[in-house]
């Protein structure tokens, strides 16, 4: 009984320590953005907008991991948009990364 209780608590602790970011790795983000760029799916675009909005909210609360995530999403988005010839405004690309989001 004791082992069962310890095992259950260990599993609960491991599950509770998970990340709140849906796409953890750079490859997952790149696959998502590639699919978004190729298909122009409205649902994917809404999901992307939600991800960015959530990250911006966390950045405003000074969450360091969210800042890194937002930078990674932004860099991948700009790189893939060039690769797939999507027209986006890159005039502010030279501005510091997070300043663009709060103009």
N, C-alpha and C positions, 0 to 999 in steps of 0.2 A: 504494500500500500504506500509505503514511504517513497519507494522508487517511482511509482506511478505519479505521485504528487509532485516530486521533484522534476520528473520528465515533463509534466504538463506545464509547470511554472517556467521551465527552460524554454519550451516551445512558445509560450505566451510572450516571454521576454524577447525572444528573437523576432517574432512577428511584430511586436510593438516598436522595435528599433528600425523598422523599415523607413524608407525615404518617401517624402510626399511628392517627389518629382516622377512623372509618368515615364518619361524617356530618360533613362539614366546615362547610357553610354553615348558616345559621339556617333557610333554606327547607327544606333536606333534613331537618333535625331536626323541623321543624314538620310536614312531610308524614308522616314516620314516626310521630310521636306522634298525629297526626290519625287515621291508619289504625289505630293501636293503640286509640284511644278509641272509634272507630266500630265496630270488629269484635270487640274483646275476644279476639283471637287469642292462644292460649297460646304459640305460637312467637315472636310479636312481643314478648309480655311477657317471655319468657325472654331474648330478645335485649336488650331494654331493661335488664333486671336485670343482665345481663353487662356491658353498656356502663357502667352506673353503678358496678358493682363494680370494673371496671378503672380507672375514673376515680378512685374512692376510694383505690385502691392507689397510683396515681400522685400523688395529693394528699398522701398520707402521706409520700411521698418529696420533698415540697416542689416539685413540678413546677408552675410558674406557668401554663403553657398548660392543664394539666389542671384547675387551679382555675377558670380562666375558662370552660372547657368545661362543668364541673360546674355552675357558676352558671347558664350559659345553658340547659342541659338542665332544671335545676330550675325556673327561671322559666317556661320554655315549658310544662313539665308542669303547673304550678299554673294558669297562664293558660288552657290548653286544657281542663283538668279542669273549670274553672268554665264554660267555653263549652259543653262537652258534658254538663254536669250530672253529672259523676262525683263520687261522694262520697269525699273523701280527708281525712285529718286535716290541717287547716291551723292548728291551734292554735299551732304553733311557727313560723308564717310570719314573725312579727315578730322572731324570734331571728336573729342574724347568720347569713348564708347557710350557711357551712360548718359551723357549730357544730351544726346540726340533724342532720347526717349522722354525727356522732361522739358522740351522747348515749348 
